[in-house]
């Protein structure tokens, strides 16, 4: 029934609106496939809303704690937190070394946050999750519940991914 309603709506749209509709649907489909891939690996995904701001703050306080406001402004940290790695303000692993480090690190439970979302995802039973599982994601920050490491996959093919571990 819902498919026929969707098809009817598509049939009523003028041709110039179909491209936007296509890209919106492709985005939804990509998110669905990503989620299904993780679920097939046994990962339990919970979206957190109420505690998200606190988790965002703790990520900043933990991983960017030694960056001055002047440095943050100079590297456009508010635009993309991962600029602290691309501008080399924090020493980290990059590209394939970052991917291998993420694959090797213990991650039974981890958080995932996106640059422009107001919620955070909790991934439980995530030991089988790999960097390849997040290659289609843009500006995602993954990190353990104890905030000892973070893995960032950006939207820029020439930037990242990055893996940073506290010493």
Secondary structure, DSSP 4 states (H G I P E B T S, - for coil): -HHHHHHHHHHHS-HHHHHHHHHHHHHHHHHHHHHHHHHHTT-EEEEE-TTHHHHHHHHHHHHSTT--HHHHHHTTTTT-TTHHHHTTSS--EEHHHHHHHHHHS--SEEEEEETT-S-EEEEES-TT--GGGGTT-SSEEEEETT-SEEEEE-S-TTS--EEEE--
